[in-house]
Amino acid sequence: MRISTVTIFDQNVNSMNRQQADFMKVGQQLATGKRVVSPSDDPQAAARAIDVGQSIAVNEQFKTARVSVRNNLGQQESILNSASDIVSRAKTLMIQASSDTVSDVDRLAVASEINGLYEALIGLGNSTDGSGRYTFGGYADGRAPFERAADGTVVFGGSENVREERVDGDRLMKVGHSGFDVFLTSLSNARTTSEPELNSNVFRTFEKAIAALSDTDGTIPQAEKRTIFGDVMRELDNAQDNMLTKRAAIGARLNELDTLDIVASNRNLGYQQTMSDLVDLDYVQASADYNLSMVGLQAAQKAFVDIKGLSLFNYIR
């Protein structure tokens, strides 16, 4: 069988092309640090890597959600701390004002300070976050949750329902509390049958205290005024207990977020290790393959140079 010169040339060119492709492939792997540069390199590993990459992306989304929830909860905790301080100060003032030795002038001064605390408490109830949403508005976070009614009292215009965010695969967490739960709800109204039910609206409590302290013309009988002072102090105690309970609930959620962060961090390490096992390059092996490919390419080139010089005309002289 005769082999033509064209066939010999084609075989050698094809050999050099294969060697060149292998050499360039290893070079690309070394440049990118990836064993699987294209899906054709390892279809099964590439498909698994896509799934792992999606899991990593979802894990990052949950992380972002936890940051948002943590910021909202942290803001509510700070506001509740300030609100609790206001209620505590109001209790101290009411204790002073309830003494029979305090004059009407002194009670007017106390009423003025409590009125300032009352306005500050309304301001805290209408606090907004960095994006302009009302912290205690619930679902209706686009409008102020506490507004003035026609008679000057404070009414709740927000939503009792609170937004929830998914902070992990199967965990929906409430983003704080609504203003109704914090300022208009008491822990318990269970009392003895001989005592009246406690008012659960802290703003009404302040309004009642201010009205009684500002009465200097005897419109409210002294006995009734003492009863009002006693009720106000009990209601302030109840309001403060409610705020402390809500702060404790927020603290529990913040602790849970910290735990979820740790779990997610460990999960992400597992994902990264799996991804590395699937597509990352073994540099030691790749360096050996690179050198081997270079030697093979050089050998193919040298063989082609030697073979193309073979011709019968070299021997016909």
Secondary structure by P-SEA (a helix, b strand, c coil): ccccaaaaaaaaaaaaaaaaaaaaaaaaaaaaccccccccccaaaaaaaaaaaaaaaaaaaaaaaaaaaaaaaaaaaaaaaaaaaaaaaaaaaaaaaacccccaaaaaaaaaaaaaaaaaaaaaaaccccccccccccccccccccccccccbbbbccccbbbbbbccccbbbbcccccccccccccccccccccccccccaaaaaaaaaaaaacccccccaaaaaaaaaaaaaaaaaaaaaaaaaaaaaaaaaaaaaaaaaaaaaaaaaaaaaaaaccccaaaaaaaaaaaaaaaaaaaaaaaaaaaacccccccc
